[in-house]
Amino acid sequence: MTNPLDLPFDADEMLAGLKPWIETESPTFDAVAVNRMMDLVQHELAALGARVERIPGRRGIGDSVRATMPHPNAGQGGILLLGHLDTVHPIGTLEKLPFRRDGNLCYGPGILDMKGGNYVFLDALRKLLAAGVTTPLPVTVLFTPDEEIGTPLTRELIETEAKRHKYILVPEPAHRDGGAVIGRYAIARFNLQTRGKPSHAGWALADGRSAIAEMAKAVAQIEGMTTDDCTFSVGVFNAGQWVNCVSSVCDAEVLTMAKTQELLDEGVAKMMAFNSDDGDVVMEVRRGVTRPVWEPNQPGTMAMLSLAQEIAGEIGFEMTGSSAGGGSDGNFTGFLGLPTLDSIGVRGKALHTLTEHIEVDSLVERGRLASALYCRLEA
């Protein structure tokens, strides 16, 4: 049998294949754009001989793609490659952050989170098929469109599919030290609205009650509740249309991260306590989607980490394993107790920014890791 570590991974070839993925911008809230990305991936999967299904999106969100890779036991539960193809970068980001290589760094919207990792793990399947290697277990690929907004519409799909499989691989960006994630903190989202009383800001300022002013006070209070173990961040703030009008409505969104379920429950209670209809301005807090705590050190996941560490040693790097903040769809599968290895994608920095980039030499490193995992994960 071909040694998966000897497969012909080539960084230049991988970058050439990755470029169309990055130049197909796919912000979550643009379903047409996300579906263009799904079209591209669906074509690549079909070209590999996979049985590909397109699962329609709902409520203005794009489609999902599920592919059953060629295998004598195709369709039976084996390995699930789980990734998202939506990004936080709006259409037009390529003008500010074009796909470009600068030495060992390559830039582009979504290249680190998480198109780079998805591409590498799919390329590993391509290389194995080309070499005529049959993996011990069949592989299913599931790419989804809404992870960046908390996976409100595909969580059930992910959980149902994951329960059919023995192992779940999530090629989110590698940890800062190149390590994997074996547990994740909980994430909760909240939608806030203040409702005041409008008036003309110049003619009758005293008659109005500003929704913006009340929300601004709340922002300082909310972010002031942050601790090392439970954080609060206001990431969206929308209000006002006319500067000469006292604002009557202001909307905001808050993200809370907690290391334990108990801390999450406390954080949720603190947020819900902001609900108030006393006084002249109403504050309404509605809870949004939640990613549950994925407790670390589960036996199945630790066995996967041990295997990955063995493979990493053969490749020539050390792989750590730790619990981490920042949600992923691994929260759901890990919460269910399913063996899940997360953040095994490419190395890089500055995800969600206009300097998002990967380390080019990690493409081959992670391609070898992926191919060996496919070949050594067994029933």
N, C-alpha and C positions, 0 to 999 in steps of 0.2 A: 504493500500500500504506500502511496505517496505520502511523505512526511508533510503535514500541512504547513510546517514552518519553512519549508523549502519552496512553497508556491511562488510564482514569479510576480510578486507585488512590486510595482514601480511607481514612485511618487509622482513623476511627471505625467505618467499615464492616468493615475488616479485623479490628479488635479484637472486634467483635460475632461475626464468624465464628470467631475464634480461641478465644473464651471456652469453648465446649463442649469443645474439645480439651483445654484446661487443667483443666477441671472433671471430665474423665474421667480419673481418676488411673490410672496404668499402670506400677507398679513391676515391674521385670524378673521377680522371682521369683513374682509373682502372675499366672499364665497367664490366669485368668478375667478379671482386670482389663485386662491387655494386650489380650485379644481383644475386650473392649468398645470399646477405642480403635480396634482394627482394623475393627470393625463400622462405627464412625462414618465412618472414612476410606473404607472400601469403598463405603459408600452415596454419599458425596460424589463419588467417582470415577465410579461408575456413572451418577450424575446428569449428569455431563459427557459421557456417551456412550462412556466408555472400556470396553474389554474387560478385565474384572477377574478375576483368579485368586486364590483363597485357598489358600495353601500351608500345610498343617498343621504345627504345631510338634511338637517331640520332647522327650522326657525332662523333661516338666513345664514347658517353656517355650512361650510363646504362638506364634500363627501369624504368617506373613508375608503381605503383600499385594503382588501385582504387577499393574500396570495398563498396558495398551497404549493410548495416547491416540489419538483419531481423527486419521487422516492418510491421504493417498492411498497412502503406502508403509508403512502401519502394520505392525509386526512385523519390519521390516528394521532392521538396526543403525543407530542414530543417536545420540541423547542419552539417557543414563541419569541420572535424578534418584534419588539414593541417600540414604536417611535412616533413622533409627531412631525408634521411637515408645515405647520403654521409657524409664523414668526411674529415678533413684536414690531417689525420695521414696516412702516407704511410704504405704499407704492411711491416710487421716486427716490427712495433711499439710495439706490444704485448710483445716482448722480453725485452723492456726497461720499458714498462708501462703495466704490466700484470693486468688482472682483479683480484683485491684483496681487502679485507675488513680490515680496521684498525679502530676498535671501531665504531664511528659513521660516518666514512668516507669510501667511496668505490671508487676505482680508476679504470681507464681503458680508452682506446682511444675512444672518442666520447660519453662517458657515460653521460656527461653534455650537450654537443652540438651535437645532441639533442636526442640521443637514449633513455636516461632515461625518458624524458618527453613523448616521443612517446609511450614508453612501458606502462607507468602509465596510460595514457589516453585510451590506448587500453585495459589494464587490467580492467579499470573501466567498459568498455562495457562488458567485459567477466563476471564480477561480477553481473552486472545488468541482463544479460541474464540468468545466473545461478539461480538468485533469482526470475525469472519470471516477472521482472519489464518491462513494456512497457513505453518508454519515450514518452512525448507529441509529439515530432517531430522526424521524421526519421533521422538517422545519416549516413553520407557518410565519408569514410576515403580516403584521397589521400596522398600517400607517393611518394616523388620525389627524383631524383638522382643528382641534380646539384646546390643546393643552395649555396654551399661553393665557387662556382666560379661565383656567381651573377645571377644564374637561367637564363642563356642565351637561353636554349632550352625548358624549360617547363613553362615559364611565361604565354604564351597564354593558355596552358592547365589549369593552375591554375586560371587564370582570368575567363575563360569560365565556369569552374566548380563552382567557387565561386559565380558567378552571379546567379546561380540556387538556392542559399541557403540564409536563413534569418540571420544566424549567422556563424562566422568563429572562430574556436578555434585553436591557434597556440602555442603548448607547448614547445616553446623555453625556455632556462634556465631562471629561475626567476631572477628578478632584485636583486641587492646586498642586499636590505632590504627585499627581499621576495615578492616584489610588482610586479604588472603587467605592461605591456607597452601598452599605449593607443595612441601612435603616434611615428613615427620614423623619424630621419634625413635622408636626401638624401645621396646616395652613388654613386660615379662615378668612373669608372676604365679607365685607359689609358695604351696604349702600346707605348713604346718609342724605337726608334732605332737610334743609331749614326753610320755613315758610314765614315770611314777614308781611309787611304792609307797604304797598307802593305809594310813592308820592313824587312830586317834582322836586328834584334835588336842589334847584335854585330858588324856586318860588315858595315851596312849603316843606323844607327839609325836616322840620320838627314833627311834621304830621306822619312821616314814614317810619318804618321799623325795618332795618336792613338785614336781609337774610345772609348777605355776605359777611357782615360784621360778626353776626352770631356764629357762623360757621368758622370764621377765622379764629375766634376765641376757642372753639372746640378743637381745632387742629392743634393748637399749642398744648391743650390739655391731653389730647389723645397721644401725640408723639412723646409727651412728657412721661407717659406711663411705661415707656420702653425700659426693659431690663435685659441683661445678658441672656436670660432664659425665655423671655417672652417679649417680642418686639411688636411695635405698632407703627405703621407707615401710611401716610395719606399720599396716594399716588395719582389721584384724579380730583380736579376741582373745577367745576363749571358754574358760571353765573353771569348774569348781566348781559344787556344788549345796548343800552343807551346810557352814556355817562351822566346824563341829566335826569336819570330816574333812580330813585332809591330801589334797590333790588328786592323783589318779593319772593324769589325762589333761588336757592343755591343747592347744587348737588355735589357730592364728594364720594370717593370710594377709598376704603381702608383695607389694608392687608395686615393680618396678624400671624406671626409665626411663634409656635410654642414647642418646647422640647419634649413635653409630656402631655398626656391627655388631661391630667389634673390642671396643669398650667393653662392649657387651651380653654378648659371650662371656665377657669377664673377670668381669662382674657375676654371670653365671650360675654360673661356676666358684666364685666366692666364696660364693654361697648354697649350692651343693651341698656345699661343704666343711663346712657345719654338721651334716651327717649324722654321727651318732655313736651307737655302742652300747657305748661304754666307760663305766665307772662305773655308778652306781645309777639314772640316769635316761637313757632312750633319746631321742635327737632324730632324727626322720625328716623329711626335706625332699623334697617332690615338686614337680616343675615343672608349672605350669599352662599356660594358653593364652598365646601370644606374638603380638604385633603386630610384623611385620618393619620394618626401617628403610626408609622411603621417601626415597630420595636426591633432593635438590632439583635444580633446573635442568635437568630433562629437557626436550628440545625441544618435544614436544607440549604439555606442561603450561605451558611458558613462553609458547608462542603463545597459549594460552587466557588467561594472565595479561595479556599485552599487549592482547588484545581487551577484557578486563574493565577494564583501566586506561583504555583509550580511551573506553569507555562511561561509566565513573565520571567522567571529565573532563567529558563532556557533561552528566551529572547535576549535577555541581558539587562533587565531593569527590575526594580523592586516594586511590588504592588501592595499598598496598604489597603485596609478596609475600615471604614468608619461611618458613623451616623452623621447626617448633614442636614442643614437647613436648605431652603429652596425646594419647592414642591416639584414632583414629577409624577408621571403615571405609575411609577414604581411604588408610590404610596399605597395605591389601591391593591396591587397584587401582593405587596409585602404585608399589608394589613390583613389580607385574607390568609396569611400564613403560607403562601406559595413561594417556593424557592426562587428568589429574584436577585439578580446581580445588576446593579444600576451604576451609571456614570462610568461606563467602560468604553466610552467614545473617545474622540481625539482630544489632545491636549491643546490648550490655548488660553486666551484671556479676553476680558472686556465684552462678554456677552451682553446683549441688550444695549450696546452703545454704538457710536459711530466710529469706533476703532476695533470692533469685534474681529478677532483673527484666530487662526489655528497655527500650530507648529507643524510645518510641512513634514518633518521627519517622523512625526507621530502617525502619519497615514500608514506607512509600511508596518510600523510597530503594532498598531491596532489591527491592521489587516491580518497579521500573523496570529495575534491573540484571538481574533474572531474565528479564523479558520480552525485553530486548534481547539477552541471551545466547542465548535460544532462537531468536531471529530472525537472528542473525548468525553462529552456528556453522554452518559449511557443510562439505560433503564435501571 
